[in-house]
Amino acid sequence: MPIFDSFMVTKNIRQRGLYSGKEQTVSSRVRVAAGGSLVTGGADVLRMLPVGEDQRPFRLTAMIKAVSGTPVLTNPSFSFGISPISASNVTRPDGSVYTPVTASATRLAGSTAMGTDEMVTITEIDSVTDASNWGPFFVTMTPSGAGAFSVAGGDVDIILEVVFLGEIHEAPPLYTEFNNTKYKN
């Protein structure tokens, strides 16, 4: 199964909100060149955004933007899911433990076709009401629908904007030391 990483995943920085309960918006992109295609059925996965522990997305906006030429898209339909960053628990200095999430290609939204404007916003995500302690995870996009997603006639960027709330559970500051290599932020 080929995995395509966005530039945010290659930076290896987990996104987290600055303040408890405040909205945080982060976006990332993956480029698909003319003549490129992504296979459906979980064969190809786009890892779009690494998110830190105790965060839950509540709104997604996906869009496809032309980068060059006049692209023609076939089957622009995706499922939105999550996959764990690590298989082990994350324990914070205050003793809070966050277990790895269970990978699911449809955890955030099932198969969703892009509109004629090549954009879709998903607001009906139940992850914020989930009482479990979510460990760090990747937000993923998986091509879905009747056939492969393909691009002809020009390059496109698949862009995903994720909105989540900072720190779901009340907690003291994450770290009492800064500029220290003991903790990966």
C-alpha positions in Angstrom: 0.0 0.0 0.0 1.7 3.2 -1.1 1.5 6.0 1.4 1.8 9.6 0.2 3.0 12.1 2.8 2.1 15.8 2.8 4.8 18.4 3.5 3.4 18.7 7.1 4.0 15.0 7.7 7.6 15.3 6.4 8.2 18.2 8.8 7.3 15.8 11.7 5.6 18.4 13.8 2.5 17.4 15.7 -0.2 20.1 15.6 -1.9 21.0 18.8 -4.0 23.9 19.9 -2.5 26.8 21.8 -5.3 27.1 24.3 -7.9 24.7 25.7 -11.1 24.9 23.8 -9.9 27.4 21.2 -10.1 26.6 17.5 -6.8 25.7 15.7 -6.8 25.6 11.9 -4.0 23.9 10.0 -3.8 22.9 6.3 -1.5 20.7 4.2 -1.2 19.5 0.6 -0.1 16.7 -1.6 0.7 17.3 -5.3 -0.6 14.9 -8.0 1.1 15.4 -11.4 -0.7 15.2 -14.7 -1.1 11.5 -15.6 -1.0 10.5 -11.9 -3.6 8.4 -10.2 -4.5 7.1 -6.8 -6.0 3.7 -6.3 -9.2 3.2 -4.3 -10.1 0.6 -1.7 -7.3 1.5 0.7 -4.5 0.7 -1.7 -3.3 4.3 -1.7 -3.4 6.5 1.4 -2.6 10.2 1.8 -1.2 11.1 5.2 -2.2 14.7 5.4 -1.5 16.1 8.9 0.1 14.9 12.2 -2.0 15.9 15.2 -0.8 15.7 18.8 -2.4 13.9 21.7 -5.7 15.1 23.2 -6.8 16.8 20.0 -9.9 16.0 18.0 -10.9 17.4 14.6 -14.4 18.8 14.3 -14.3 20.3 10.8 -12.5 19.3 7.5 -12.4 21.2 4.3 -10.8 19.4 1.3 -10.2 21.0 -2.0 -8.4 20.4 -5.3 -6.6 23.3 -6.9 -5.0 23.5 -10.3 -1.3 24.2 -10.2 -0.5 24.0 -14.0 -2.4 23.4 -17.2 -6.1 22.7 -17.3 -6.5 19.5 -15.2 -9.4 17.1 -15.7 -10.2 15.1 -12.7 -11.7 11.6 -12.7 -13.5 10.4 -9.6 -12.5 13.1 -7.0 -14.0 11.2 -4.0 -12.3 10.5 -0.7 -12.8 9.0 2.8 -11.3 10.8 5.8 -9.7 8.8 8.6 -7.0 8.5 11.2 -4.0 6.4 11.7 -1.7 6.3 14.8 1.6 8.0 14.7 3.0 5.5 17.2 1.9 2.1 18.5 2.9 2.9 22.1 1.2 5.1 24.7 2.2 8.7 25.2 2.7 9.7 28.8 3.0 13.4 29.6 5.2 14.7 32.5 2.0 15.2 34.6 1.2 11.4 34.3 -1.6 11.7 31.7 -1.6 8.7 29.4 -2.9 8.8 25.8 -3.4 5.5 24.1 -2.8 5.1 20.3 -5.9 5.6 18.2 -7.3 2.7 16.2 -6.6 3.2 12.5 -9.7 3.7 10.4 -10.0 5.1 6.9 -13.5 6.4 7.6 -13.3 7.5 11.2 -13.8 11.2 10.4 -16.0 10.8 7.3 -17.0 8.1 4.9 -16.8 8.3 1.1 -17.4 11.9 0.1 -17.4 13.2 -3.5 -16.0 16.6 -4.2 -18.6 19.1 -5.5 -18.4 20.7 -8.9 -16.2 23.4 -7.4 -13.8 20.6 -6.4 -14.3 21.4 -2.7 -16.1 19.8 0.2 -16.6 20.8 3.9 -17.4 18.1 6.5 -18.8 19.4 9.8 -20.6 16.2 11.1 -17.7 14.6 12.9 -18.4 13.0 16.2 -14.7 12.8 17.4 -15.1 15.7 19.8 -17.7 13.8 21.9 -15.5 10.7 22.1 -14.5 10.4 25.7 -11.3 8.3 25.1 -7.8 9.7 25.4 -6.6 10.0 21.8 -2.9 9.5 21.3 -1.1 11.3 18.4 -2.4 10.5 15.0 -2.3 11.3 11.3 -5.4 12.7 9.5 -5.7 10.6 6.3 -7.5 10.8 3.0 -8.2 7.6 1.1 -9.5 7.6 -2.5 -12.9 6.1 -2.6 -15.8 5.7 -5.0 -16.3 3.8 -8.3 -12.8 3.9 -9.6 -9.3 5.4 -9.3 -8.8 9.1 -8.8 -6.8 10.4 -11.7 -5.6 13.7 -13.1 -5.0 14.6 -16.8 -4.0 17.8 -18.5 -2.2 19.5 -15.6 -0.9 19.2 -12.0 -3.1 19.6 -9.0 -2.7 20.1 -5.2 -5.0 18.1 -2.9 -5.4 20.4 0.1 -6.9 19.5 3.4 -7.8 22.1 6.1 -8.4 20.6 9.6 -10.0 22.5 12.4 -9.7 21.1 15.9 -10.0 22.3 19.5 -6.9 22.7 21.6 -6.6 20.4 24.6 -9.9 18.7 25.2 -9.2 17.6 28.8 -8.3 20.2 31.4 -4.6 19.9 32.1 -1.7 21.9 33.5 0.9 23.2 31.0 2.4 20.4 28.9 6.0 21.0 29.9 7.7 23.0 32.6 11.0 23.1 30.7 11.5 24.6 27.3 14.3 24.1 24.7 14.9 20.7 26.2 15.4 17.5 24.1 13.7 15.2 26.6 10.3 15.9 25.1 9.2 15.8 21.5 6.5 18.4 20.9 
